[in-house]
């Protein structure tokens, strides 16, 4: 029997302004049983993949899109809350496919990510959320299966203690914590310098996560 297609309200990025893969490639990976809803009223669930716009169905030149205010730059929810409130009134579950809270761009600016939107939906509106991505173990398990490697043969590199390091620890994978990222200001050290042992220890204790390795920067 053919499965009924589900319609998703899609929080995503503008085409050409995504920090990762093309949003339409992500949508294709969701499978043929997922369609994009035109609005909250016809949606069956929410996909939080990006934090720039709510995008409607159709190709790039015809799809509607509604910006989420200044959320991506400021983290303010003025442009997000009205949609989340209506979703909660309808009891729509959310799948957060990008649980990061913030990312640090190459120019030093922070951008606010879908993980914050999902947390807001849970805490402010009592919404139901399922997560896939760091630090959740399903994400690491899927990567290990794809690689065909034992966790002891893998190391995870990242700059977030509460996503990269926490997730690696939970998955039994070693981690390389890059200090020149989102925690740089907390560590109080110049970019490219390795912080002192005391500053690192205080940060690890405060965040509750400790990596197996530490580097100041990571370049390929």
C-alpha positions as CSV (number, residue, x, y, z in Angstrom):
1,X,0.0,0.0,0.0
2,X,1.3,3.4,-1.0
3,X,2.2,5.6,2.0
4,X,0.3,8.9,2.3
5,X,2.6,11.9,1.8
6,X,3.2,14.1,4.8
7,X,3.4,17.9,4.5
8,X,6.1,19.8,6.4
9,X,6.3,23.4,7.4
10,X,9.9,24.0,6.4
11,X,12.3,26.3,8.3
12,X,15.3,26.6,6.1
13,X,17.8,28.9,4.4
14,X,17.5,31.1,1.4
15,X,19.1,29.5,-1.7
16,X,22.7,30.7,-2.0
17,X,22.8,31.8,1.6
18,X,23.1,28.4,3.3
19,X,26.1,27.5,5.5
20,X,25.9,23.9,4.3
21,X,24.5,22.0,1.3
22,X,21.8,23.5,-1.0
23,X,18.5,23.4,0.9
24,X,16.8,21.7,-2.1
25,X,19.4,18.8,-1.9
26,X,18.4,18.4,1.7
27,X,14.7,18.3,0.8
28,X,15.4,15.6,-1.8
29,X,17.2,13.5,0.9
30,X,14.0,13.6,3.0
31,X,12.4,11.2,0.6
32,X,9.4,11.2,-1.7
33,X,6.9,10.9,1.1
34,X,7.6,14.4,2.3
35,X,6.1,17.5,0.7
36,X,6.4,21.1,1.7
37,X,3.3,22.8,3.2
38,X,2.1,26.2,2.0
39,X,1.3,27.3,5.5
40,X,0.8,26.1,9.1
41,X,-2.8,25.1,8.5
42,X,-2.0,22.4,6.0
43,X,1.2,21.1,7.7
44,X,1.4,17.7,9.4
45,X,4.7,18.5,11.1
46,X,7.7,20.9,11.1
47,X,11.2,20.5,9.7
48,X,13.7,22.9,11.3
49,X,16.7,22.7,8.9
50,X,17.7,26.3,8.7
51,X,16.9,29.6,10.5
52,X,16.6,32.1,7.6
53,X,13.1,31.6,6.2
54,X,9.9,29.6,6.2
55,X,9.8,28.3,2.6
56,X,6.7,27.2,0.7
57,X,6.4,24.5,-2.1
58,X,7.6,24.9,-5.6
59,X,10.8,25.6,-7.5
60,X,13.1,28.4,-6.6
61,X,11.5,31.0,-8.9
62,X,7.9,30.3,-7.7
63,X,8.2,29.2,-4.1
64,X,7.0,31.6,-1.4
65,X,9.3,32.5,1.4
66,X,8.9,34.4,4.6
67,X,11.9,35.7,6.5
68,X,12.2,34.9,10.2
69,X,12.9,38.5,11.1
70,X,16.4,39.2,12.4
71,X,16.7,35.8,14.2
72,X,19.7,34.5,12.4
73,X,21.7,37.7,13.3
74,X,20.3,38.6,16.7
75,X,18.7,35.5,18.1
76,X,15.6,37.5,18.8
77,X,12.3,35.5,18.4
78,X,10.0,38.3,17.2
79,X,9.9,36.9,13.7
80,X,9.7,33.3,14.9
81,X,7.2,33.2,17.8
82,X,4.0,33.8,15.9
83,X,4.6,30.8,13.7
84,X,5.7,28.6,16.6
85,X,2.6,29.6,18.6
86,X,0.3,28.6,15.7
87,X,2.2,25.4,15.3
88,X,1.7,24.6,19.0
89,X,-2.0,25.4,18.8
90,X,-2.3,22.8,16.1
91,X,-0.1,20.3,18.0
92,X,2.5,19.9,15.2
93,X,5.5,17.9,16.1
94,X,8.9,19.2,15.0
95,X,11.9,17.4,13.6
96,X,15.1,19.5,14.2
97,X,17.6,18.4,11.6
98,X,20.2,21.0,12.7
99,X,20.4,21.2,16.5
100,X,23.3,23.7,16.6
101,X,22.6,26.8,18.7
102,X,25.1,29.1,17.2
103,X,27.9,29.0,14.6
104,X,30.9,31.3,14.2
105,X,31.4,32.6,10.7
106,X,34.8,33.2,9.1
107,X,34.4,36.9,9.6
108,X,34.0,36.5,13.3
109,X,30.2,37.1,13.4
110,X,27.8,34.7,15.2
111,X,24.7,33.3,13.5
112,X,21.8,31.7,15.4
113,X,20.7,28.2,14.4
114,X,17.7,26.0,14.3
115,X,18.5,24.3,17.6
116,X,17.5,27.5,19.4
117,X,14.2,27.5,17.5
118,X,13.5,23.9,18.5
119,X,14.4,24.6,22.2
120,X,12.1,27.7,22.1
121,X,9.3,25.5,20.7
122,X,9.7,23.0,23.6
123,X,10.2,25.5,26.4
124,X,7.9,28.4,25.5
125,X,5.1,26.6,23.6
126,X,5.3,23.0,25.0
127,X,6.0,21.6,21.5
128,X,7.2,18.1,20.8
129,X,10.6,17.9,19.2
130,X,12.7,15.1,17.7
131,X,16.4,15.8,17.0
132,X,18.8,14.5,14.5
133,X,22.3,15.9,14.6
134,X,25.0,16.7,17.1
135,X,25.0,15.9,20.0
136,X,22.4,13.2,19.6
137,X,23.7,9.6,19.4
138,X,21.7,8.7,16.3
139,X,23.7,11.2,14.3
140,X,27.1,9.7,15.3
141,X,25.7,6.2,14.8
142,X,24.6,6.9,11.3
143,X,28.0,8.4,10.4
144,X,29.9,5.4,11.8
145,X,27.6,3.0,9.8
146,X,28.3,5.1,6.7
147,X,32.0,4.9,7.2
148,X,31.9,1.3,8.2
149,X,34.3,2.0,11.1
150,X,34.5,1.1,14.7
151,X,34.3,4.2,17.1
152,X,37.9,3.6,18.2
153,X,39.0,4.3,14.6
154,X,37.3,7.7,14.4
155,X,37.9,11.2,15.9
156,X,35.4,14.0,15.8
157,X,36.6,17.6,15.3
158,X,34.6,20.7,16.4
159,X,34.5,23.9,18.4
160,X,31.4,23.3,20.5
161,X,31.5,21.6,23.8
162,X,27.8,21.1,24.1
163,X,27.4,19.7,20.5
164,X,30.7,18.4,19.2
165,X,32.4,17.2,22.4
166,X,29.2,16.1,24.2
167,X,28.1,14.1,21.2
168,X,31.5,12.5,20.7
169,X,31.7,11.5,24.3
170,X,28.2,10.0,24.3
171,X,29.1,8.0,21.1
172,X,32.4,6.7,22.5
173,X,34.4,8.7,19.9
174,X,37.5,10.7,20.7
175,X,37.3,14.4,20.1
176,X,39.5,17.3,19.0
177,X,38.2,20.5,20.6
178,X,39.1,23.6,18.6
179,X,39.4,26.6,21.0
180,X,39.4,29.2,18.2
181,X,35.6,28.9,17.7
182,X,32.5,29.7,19.6
183,X,34.2,29.4,23.0
184,X,37.1,31.7,22.2
185,X,35.8,34.8,24.1
186,X,35.1,32.7,27.2
187,X,38.6,31.3,27.1
188,X,40.0,34.9,26.9
189,X,42.9,34.1,24.6
190,X,43.9,35.5,21.2
191,X,42.8,33.5,18.1
192,X,45.5,31.0,17.2
193,X,46.9,30.7,20.7
194,X,46.3,27.7,22.9
195,X,44.6,28.6,26.2
196,X,46.2,27.8,29.5
197,X,45.3,24.7,31.4
198,X,43.4,26.6,34.1
199,X,41.2,28.4,31.6
200,X,40.5,25.1,29.8
201,X,39.7,23.3,33.0
202,X,37.3,26.0,34.2
203,X,35.5,25.9,30.8
204,X,35.2,22.1,30.8
205,X,33.9,22.1,34.4
206,X,31.4,24.8,33.7
207,X,30.1,23.2,30.5
208,X,30.2,19.6,31.9
209,X,32.0,18.2,28.9
210,X,35.7,17.4,28.4
211,X,37.4,16.5,25.1
212,X,40.2,14.0,24.6
213,X,42.4,16.5,22.6
214,X,42.6,20.3,22.3
215,X,44.0,22.4,19.4
216,X,43.9,26.2,18.9
217,X,43.0,26.0,15.2
218,X,42.3,23.4,12.6
219,X,43.2,23.9,9.0
220,X,43.2,21.4,6.1
